[in-house]
Amino acid sequence: MSDSADKWEQILRVAARLFAQRGYHGTGMTELGDAAGLQRGALYYYIRSKENLLYEISSRHVAKMVEFGERLAKEERPATDKLLRLSERLIRTIHDDLDEVTVFFREIGALTGERRERVFELRDRFEDVWMSILRQGVSEGTFRRADPLLIKAVLGMHNYSYLWLRPDGKMQPEEVARYFCDLLFRGILTETGDAEYRSFTANS
């Protein structure tokens, strides 16, 4: 990675931490530059604008999740397996990128124009991934339902773990995901789906 790329990554990490702690509007450019070790002019050279910085912080983890989810959805796996893997990746991402995820949920409303539209498009694509996997489960006879309200419930359970999930927590992210999926599957699995889920989780 080049020095320029290293500096950009440093700025993103510093900004995510400050935005998560003090809020996007509560963090000034001077404060941000001091934390990143850059003068104001040099800081703008890297970020172009404060809103662009917010967009990069807010969109990167979502874009990675969409890429993973859309690839997973196309694989030849049972829907129960896919849903568990998607859950595990999402909780791991929240755990590892907690500052960025916090900024996304708290500050996304500050984005405007095309940046706002792009982030919302990514969010919608991620919801579509969950819906496609649930619908696959319905067609396989392992899930009883797949509807928008269920998506909201499932994602609410996962996403808002950013409020309490901590790096030094007693449970690993994958354990949290398994716990969530156990709760979810008790509500939507058919008898066939329950047997299938138990068969592959017993060996993992």
BELSUL-V203807 format. One record per residue. N is the residue number from 1. RES is the residue in one letter. D_LAST is the distance of its C-alpha to the last C-alpha in Angstrom with 2 decimals. Layout:
N:RES:D_LAST / N:RES:D_LAST
This chain:
1:M:35.58 / 2:S:39.28 / 3:D:41.10 / 4:S:41.59 / 5:A:37.91 / 6:D:37.15 / 7:K:39.75 / 8:W:38.43 / 9:E:34.94 / 10:Q:36.65 / 11:I:38.69 / 12:L:35.70 / 13:R:33.92 / 14:V:37.18 / 15:A:38.06 / 16:A:34.68 / 17:R:35.04 / 18:L:38.64 / 19:F:38.09 / 20:A:35.25 / 21:Q:37.48 / 22:R:40.87 / 23:G:40.38 / 24:Y:41.32 / 25:H:44.93 / 26:G:45.17 / 27:T:44.46 / 28:G:47.51 / 29:M:47.74 / 30:T:49.64 / 31:E:46.98 / 32:L:44.29 / 33:G:46.40 / 34:D:47.04 / 35:A:43.36 / 36:A:42.63 / 37:G:45.73 / 38:L:47.51 / 39:Q:50.89 / 40:R:51.09 / 41:G:52.17 / 42:A:49.44 / 43:L:46.82 / 44:Y:48.04 / 45:Y:47.99 / 46:Y:44.21 / 47:I:43.35 / 48:R:46.29 / 49:S:46.08 / 50:K:44.34 / 51:E:42.98 / 52:N:41.56 / 53:L:39.72 / 54:L:38.33 / 55:Y:37.26 / 56:E:35.40 / 57:I:33.58 / 58:S:32.75 / 59:S:31.69 / 60:R:29.64 / 61:H:26.30 / 62:V:26.84 / 63:A:27.66 / 64:K:24.52 / 65:M:22.40 / 66:V:24.49 / 67:E:24.08 / 68:F:20.30 / 69:G:20.29 / 70:E:22.93 / 71:R:21.25 / 72:L:17.92 / 73:A:20.01 / 74:K:21.56 / 75:E:18.51 / 76:E:17.91 / 77:R:14.78 / 78:P:14.72 / 79:A:16.01 / 80:T:13.28 / 81:D:10.76 / 82:K:13.66 / 83:L:14.53 / 84:L:11.33 / 85:R:11.54 / 86:L:15.22 / 87:S:14.95 / 88:E:12.88 / 89:R:15.46 / 90:L:18.31 / 91:I:17.67 / 92:R:17.14 / 93:T:20.40 / 94:I:22.22 / 95:H:21.28 / 96:D:22.32 / 97:D:25.33 / 98:L:26.53 / 99:D:30.21 / 100:E:30.02 / 101:V:28.15 / 102:T:30.70 / 103:V:33.52 / 104:F:32.20 / 105:F:32.18 / 106:R:35.38 / 107:E:37.52 / 108:I:36.72 / 109:G:39.90 / 110:A:42.01 / 111:L:41.22 / 112:T:43.94 / 113:G:44.80 / 114:E:42.62 / 115:R:40.16 / 116:R:39.51 / 117:E:39.21 / 118:R:36.72 / 119:V:34.39 / 120:F:34.66 / 121:E:34.02 / 122:L:30.75 / 123:R:29.79 / 124:D:30.72 / 125:R:28.74 / 126:F:25.59 / 127:E:26.31 / 128:D:26.88 / 129:V:23.38 / 130:W:21.96 / 131:M:24.64 / 132:S:23.98 / 133:I:20.31 / 134:L:21.48 / 135:R:24.24 / 136:Q:22.01 / 137:G:20.16 / 138:V:23.63 / 139:S:24.77 / 140:E:21.81 / 141:G:22.61 / 142:T:19.38 / 143:F:20.97 / 144:R:24.35 / 145:R:25.70 / 146:A:25.86 / 147:D:28.76 / 148:P:29.93 / 149:L:29.98 / 150:L:26.31 / 151:I:25.60 / 152:K:27.83 / 153:A:26.11 / 154:V:22.55 / 155:L:23.76 / 156:G:25.98 / 157:M:23.17 / 158:H:21.26 / 159:N:24.34 / 160:Y:26.29 / 161:S:23.76 / 162:Y:25.87 / 163:L:28.43 / 164:W:26.47 / 165:L:23.47 / 166:R:24.45 / 167:P:23.35 / 168:D:23.78 / 169:G:22.02 / 170:K:20.18 / 171:M:16.88 / 172:Q:15.07 / 173:P:15.26 / 174:E:11.57 / 175:E:11.92 / 176:V:15.04 / 177:A:13.60 / 178:R:11.08 / 179:Y:14.26 / 180:F:16.33 / 181:C:14.28 / 182:D:14.32 / 183:L:18.06 / 184:L:18.53 / 185:F:16.88 / 186:R:18.93 / 187:G:21.89 / 188:I:21.39 / 189:L:19.21 / 190:T:21.24 / 191:E:20.53 / 192:T:19.12 / 193:G:16.84 / 194:D:15.66 / 195:A:14.83 / 196:E:12.97 / 197:Y:10.89 / 198:R:10.14 / 199:S:9.31 / 200:F:6.46 / 201:T:5.09 / 202:A:5.78 / 203:N:3.81 / 204:S:0.00
